[in-house]
């Protein structure tokens, strides 16, 4: 799991959580209002919290090799048209 302290890093712009055993992101991710990059690749993650859709500075999500369904990925791409969603190797 991700330590709660991570969500208090409000100035962080790059968060790479790749190659862990993370299966859930907290809705507290909304607190990372300066986040530009979110890497969750190679994790058993099944979804991205809807709060991510409110991160105005986000420009890149790397979510390949996760358990996020293609339907969910398509939904993220639709809701975040200005964000690159990297979902393939």
N, C-alpha and C positions, 0 to 999 in steps of 0.2 A: 504494500500500500504506500501511498504518498504521505509523508509526514505533514500534518496540518500546518506546520511552520512555513512550508513552501507557499501556501496560499496567502501568507502575509507579506510576501515579497512583491509589493505592488509596483515596483519600478522595473521588474524583470521584463526583458523583451524576448528572450530566447529560452525555451524550455524543452529540453530533449529528455524524454522519459523512455526512449527506445531500449529494447533488449532487457526488459524487466518482466516481472510476472504480474503486471498490473491488470486487474480485471474490471476496475471501475475508477472513474474520475469523479471527484466531488463537485457538487454544484458551486462550491466555493471558488471554483476556477474563475468565476465572474470577477473576483477581487483582483485578478491579474490584468488590470485594465490597459496596461502598456504592452501586453503580449503581442508579438509580431509573428513568432514561429512556435508551433506546437508539434512536437515529434512524439508519437505514441506507437511507432512501428515495432514489430516483433513483440507484441503483447497479446494476451488473451482477451483484450478489451472487446466488448460486444456493442458498445454504443459510445457516442460522444454526448455529454450533457447539453441540453438545449441552451444553457447559459452561454456556451461558446459562441452562439449566434449573435450575442450582444457585445462581443469584444470588437470594438470599432477599429483597432489598429492591427488586428490579425490579418496576415496576408498569405500564410502558408500553413497547411496541416499535412503532416506526413503520417499516414495511417495504413501503410501497406503491411502485409503479414499480420493482420489482426483478425478477430472474429466479427468485425463489423460487416453486416450484410451489404450487398451491393445496393439494395433498396435504400438503406440508411445512408450510404455514401452518396447516392444520387440526390437524396433529400438535402444533405449538407451542401452539395454543390449548387443545388437550386436556391437554397436560402442564403448562401454566401457566394454570389456570382463573381465577386472581385477577389476571392481567396482561391489560391491554388491548392487543390486537394490531391495530394500525391498518394495514389492508392495501388500502384503497381511497382514492381521492381524495376 
